[in-house]
Amino acid sequence: MINYEWQPIETAPKDGTRIIVNDPKRTTKSYKTKVLVVFWHKEKNEWVSTMSNDWFFKPTHWVNLPEPPQ
């Protein structure tokens, strides 16, 4: 069963799985969203966004992506 509860970022999978992360401090003029879809990039040793080229975020929590509609 997939867990859809927010978890501490330290428990997030680092195997390339795409997840949703939350960065409560992420607000700028051009970026108002505080959630991003990301995956762990082993070579860069950092979270990489699949929706933005913005690298300036520090996620604190994560949750699994929901299943897509049928």
N, C-alpha and C positions, 0 to 999 in steps of 0.2 A: 504494500500500500504506500502510495506517495504522500509525503507529509507536506501540507500547504500552510504550516505555521512558520512564522519568522523565526530564524535560528541565528545565533551569533556567527559572524563571518568566519571565525576560526574553525567552525565545523563544516564549512562549505567544501564540496568536492573540487579537487584540483586535477581532474582527469580529462578536462576538455568539455565537460558537460556544461551546457548553457543554463544559466540560472538568472533569477531576478535578484538584484541587490539594491539596498537602500543606503543612501548617503544623506543623513539629516542636515549636514552643513552645506550641501551642494546647491547654492543659489548664486547666480550671476545675472547680469542683464540679459544675456542671450540664452542661458540655461536655467529654466525654472524647475524642471523635473528633478525629483530626488530619487527616482528609481531608474535602473538601467538593466538591460539584458547583457550579461557578460559571460566570459569563460576565462579560465586560468590559462595563461600562456606560459608554458614551462621554460622556454628559452629566454623570455623577457622577465620571468619571475614576477609577474604582475597580472592583475585583472585587466582584460581587454574588452572594451565595449563592442557589441555587434551593431549598435545603432548610432554611434557618434565617434568622431575622431578626438573627442575630449578625453584626455588622459588624467585630468586633474580631479579625481574623485577618490575618496577613501571610504569604501563601504563598511558599514558596521553590522549589517544583518543581511540574510539571504533567505530565499524561498524557491522551491521548485517551480519551473514553468508549468502551467496547467496543460492538460491534454488538449490538443486542437479539436474543434468540432468535427463531427463525422459528416 
